[in-house]
């Protein structure tokens, strides 16, 4: 079966200068995501999780390698994807309903049909709001909604044009624990009903294990996929599962991987610093300038 998302040996440097220095944000990423699969990307801050999202949606082009989504090469921003972020970013002068309708005013083919089919689109948006527990709030403004309600509306906005893929960048990170878990269940039910692909970027390991079919762990920058973990827990999952040994064992396993990578990176950094200091001291003893002691760094200026 052809994967829905297919990364083949993908590297990204953010500009030509960094590329010339071989300074990559992510390197050698290869992964395949099947149709309808829910994956989560976890890892330490700065590991390239959000960069992975930009590559998947065509907001960034790889410096090396290839990306295919839906069987087609990614050559620019995708229309078949929806996105939601940690901040709901609802427009304060628009009602909840009008915020949800916004993609239909922008994305073709809906844009050219919006005026003639507005009533139909509004009914569709209201049904979507009803499905996430926002019945009766369509005509409210963002400032009249709680944080959890705003995030539900943001997810509805990302889904109203029926994308084949939903990308979520820390969507629940700013919410309290109870609201966060409620939204896990909301997202679980939406994805089960509509069968769209989901790529979730999160720091919350419990969240990743509860929601995802597969969790990928990225290393610290330059980001690489270092662990792929299938989550073979029964579906649909309820919150009681999060208190079971089977669930917590997987969370602890993932935390152990991330902790080990962080420790290794810290030791490497300390060794590089120590080597640079020693080299500088030797340079001074030889009567040479301290700045000439460069053997502790590569030709890119990055500690070896």
KAVEN-V512011 format. One line per field, one symbol per residue. phi: phi as a letter, one per 30 degrees, with the letter a starting at -180 (. if undefined). burial: I if it has 9 or more other ideal C-beta (glycine too) atoms within 8 Angstrom, else O. A space follows every 50 residues. Layout:
phi->???
burial->???
//
This chain:
phi->.dddcbcbhcbbcdaddddddhccdbbhdbabcdeidccbcbldeidjdd dedddddidbcddbibbbbiicddbledcccbbbbdcdhddddcdedddd deeddccdddedcdddcedddddddddddedcicdicdcdcedccdeddd ddddddddcdchddbccbchdcdccddddedededddedddddciddbcc caccddedddcddbccccddeddbdcbcbdcccdcdccddddcceedddd edddddddddddddddddddddddddddddddedddicdedddcddbddc iced
burial->OOIIIIIIIIIIIOOOOIIOIOIIIIOOIIIOIOOOIIIIIIIOOOIIIO IIIIIIIIOOOIOOIIIIIOOOOIOOOIOOIIIIIOOIOIIOOIIIIIII IIIIOOOOOIIOOIOOIIOOIIOIIIOIIIIIOIOOIIOIIIOOIOIIII IIIIIIIIIIIOIIIIIIIIIIIOIOOOIIIIIIIIIIIIIIOOOIIIII IIOIIIIIIIIIOIIIIIIIOIIIIOIIIOIOIOOOIOOOIIOOOOIIOI IOIIIOIIOOIIOOIOOOIOOIIOIIOIIIIIIIOOOOOOOOIOOIIOOO OOIO
//
